[in-house]
Amino acid sequence: MATKKKAAKSKRKPNPEFMKPMNISDELAEIVGSKPLPRTQVVKKLWEYIKKHKLQDTKNRRNINADENLKAVFGGKKTVSMFEMTKLVNKHLS
């Protein structure tokens, strides 16, 4: 009869830097609101906006097609990948 060892799962601790409220630029405030938010919440609200306005590319789901509000955040680019999006959004947080 084999005994199974159960490994104690340690809960991942969130990085405090990600949880710190950040100031939001005017361009990004058009989408997520103007009050300071943690970076994680900014990205969450951004995705809510993208899904609500159906801005995710239908053929390549990793790409976001920007409307006028997002173009201001994306530095004038029409289409960005979701990985590039987080890099561009960081420029609007301080």
C-alpha positions in Angstrom: 0.0 0.0 0.0 1.6 3.3 -1.1 1.2 6.4 0.9 0.8 9.6 -0.9 2.7 12.7 0.3 0.7 15.9 0.2 2.9 18.9 -0.4 1.9 22.0 1.6 1.0 24.6 -0.9 2.4 28.0 0.0 0.2 30.9 -1.1 1.8 33.3 -3.4 2.4 36.7 -1.8 1.4 39.6 -4.1 4.2 42.0 -4.9 3.5 45.2 -2.9 4.7 47.3 -5.8 1.8 46.1 -7.9 -0.7 46.9 -5.2 0.5 50.5 -4.7 -2.0 53.1 -6.1 -0.5 54.9 -9.0 -1.4 58.3 -10.5 -3.0 58.1 -13.9 -2.4 60.3 -16.9 -5.2 62.3 -18.5 -5.2 60.1 -21.6 -5.6 56.9 -19.5 -8.1 58.6 -17.2 -10.6 58.7 -20.1 -10.8 54.9 -19.9 -10.2 53.9 -16.3 -11.1 57.0 -14.3 -8.9 59.6 -12.7 -8.5 58.4 -9.1 -5.2 56.6 -8.3 -5.4 52.8 -8.8 -3.0 49.9 -8.4 -1.5 48.7 -11.7 -3.4 45.4 -11.5 -6.7 47.3 -11.4 -5.7 49.6 -14.2 -5.1 46.6 -16.5 -8.4 45.0 -15.3 -10.4 48.1 -16.2 -8.6 48.4 -19.5 -9.6 44.8 -20.4 -13.2 45.6 -19.4 -13.2 48.6 -21.7 -11.6 46.5 -24.6 -14.2 43.8 -24.2 -17.2 46.2 -23.8 -16.2 48.0 -27.0 -15.2 44.8 -28.8 -11.7 46.0 -29.6 -10.0 42.7 -29.5 -9.0 41.5 -33.0 -11.3 38.7 -34.2 -8.6 36.9 -36.2 -5.6 37.3 -33.9 -7.0 37.5 -30.3 -3.7 38.7 -28.9 -4.0 42.0 -30.7 -6.0 45.1 -29.6 -7.5 47.4 -32.2 -7.4 50.9 -30.7 -10.3 53.4 -30.8 -9.7 57.1 -30.4 -9.3 56.9 -26.6 -6.9 54.0 -26.7 -4.9 55.5 -29.5 -3.9 58.3 -27.1 -2.7 55.7 -24.6 -1.0 53.6 -27.2 1.0 56.5 -28.6 -1.0 56.8 -31.8 -0.7 53.1 -32.8 -3.8 51.5 -34.4 -3.0 47.9 -33.3 -0.9 46.6 -30.4 -0.4 43.2 -28.9 -1.6 42.6 -25.4 2.0 42.3 -24.2 2.9 45.6 -25.8 -0.2 47.2 -24.3 1.0 46.7 -20.7 4.4 48.3 -21.6 2.6 51.3 -23.2 0.2 51.7 -20.2 3.1 51.8 -17.7 4.1 55.1 -19.3 0.8 56.6 -18.2 1.3 55.6 -14.6 3.4 57.5 -12.0 
